[in-house]
Amino acid sequence: MRKVRGAGVNVAVWEDGPDRQNQLIISGRYTSAPDTDEHSRLTHAVIRNRQRTGSLGLAPACNLFSANSTDLDALAWAVEQGCTVISQSFHRDDEPGRSSLNFDDVYKDWLAIHIPYPTICQAAGNFWATDPDDIDPPQDEFVNHKGFNGLVVANHDDTGTSMSGSSVFRNLASPHGDRELPDVSANGTHVTAVGLTMSGTSFAAPAVVWAWR
């Protein structure tokens, strides 16, 4: 039971900081003055929270760290804290339209094969008609993260019977055309915690944390 709850495991969320922290339990923060938003509040809460009613998160006994900046230095900081699972629910502007790996992908691949060997769970991305990523047509968007040594996560609902139609699934370019992404799918539809309800691969990525401690 301790393992299922994540006891003793260091987990990090890598993105901007949560706008409110009164219902979160955070063991450490990269910066004391981050940019903040509701999106980050919910991605943290999916992993661990202390709301009065409802789920306390999928790893409620873990040590949750907030790598609360999109800088690569924040990711490096999370690894230095001994985080063996890291959730990423943001992407760089060039990634949706890019068919190849970028520097972030290469760096994350490098981190994954060095102590503490973190598993980095990354949101595949979402597309819709007015998607701000401005890919035309929207379904031509590439899976946002393309590294070899992490997990790219799509979104399904509570039934788990099919992937959400808004999850990005276009594969990157590869020498033999044989790389298939996303790697896995998790619940990211109508996720509710800490006074918020949102949908998307952003909330599926932290949901995978419990299985990859």
Buried (B, 14 or more C-beta within 10 A) or exposed (E): EEEEBBBEBBBBBBBBBBBEBEBBBBBBBBBEEBEBBBBBBBBBBBBBBEBEEEEBBBBBBBBBBBBBBBEBEBBEBBBEBBBBBBBBBBBBEEBBEBEEBBEBBEBBBEBBEEEEEBBBBBBBBBBEEEBEBEBEEBBEBBBBBBBEBBBBBBBBBEEEEEBBEBBBBBBBEEEEEEEEBBBBBBBBBEBBBBEBEBBBBBBBBBBBBBBBB
